[in-house]
Amino acid sequence: MATTNDKIFCDTNTIIRLNVLETPEHQQVKAAFDQLVNNKAELWISRQVIREFCAVLTRPQTFMKPPTSAVVSARVKTFLPIFHIADENAQVADRLLTLMETIPVGGKQVHDANIAATMQAYSIKRLFTLNPTDFTRFSQFIDVMTLEDILQDK
């Protein structure tokens, strides 16, 4: 499904599993990222993804005890160079508000809508996520790639 030089936005859950050895599916997600890199995919995240990564890692999880915020900060700095960063700008905000006017969202779903808006603002069509159902409502704007989609594409 991922072809050479594709722009792919990576959801927070994939970044967590890529960077935290103790997480479920770490090996499979790492294999998927390796494949995307080998295919020369252009990997993208946003400042929102960075914040969500920090929030998740600094609270207790079933798979690990939370590291200190300094450790989490250091971990983020190690993975940032492999990603293009989509900054949240006026165009992202405009697209988010337009999505909210046309697609019913509320609560935590606004975070997903913001990812879809960011992708639109940066002309990124594909999203790599482990929670594809969270993005079904945005399917007219983005293509969701699952772990299985990427690993089958070998």
Summary of the structure (lengths in Angstrom):
residues: 154
radius of gyration: 15.1
end to end distance: 9.4
largest distance: 40.4
contacts: 465
relative contact order: 0.20
helix: 55%
strand: 12%
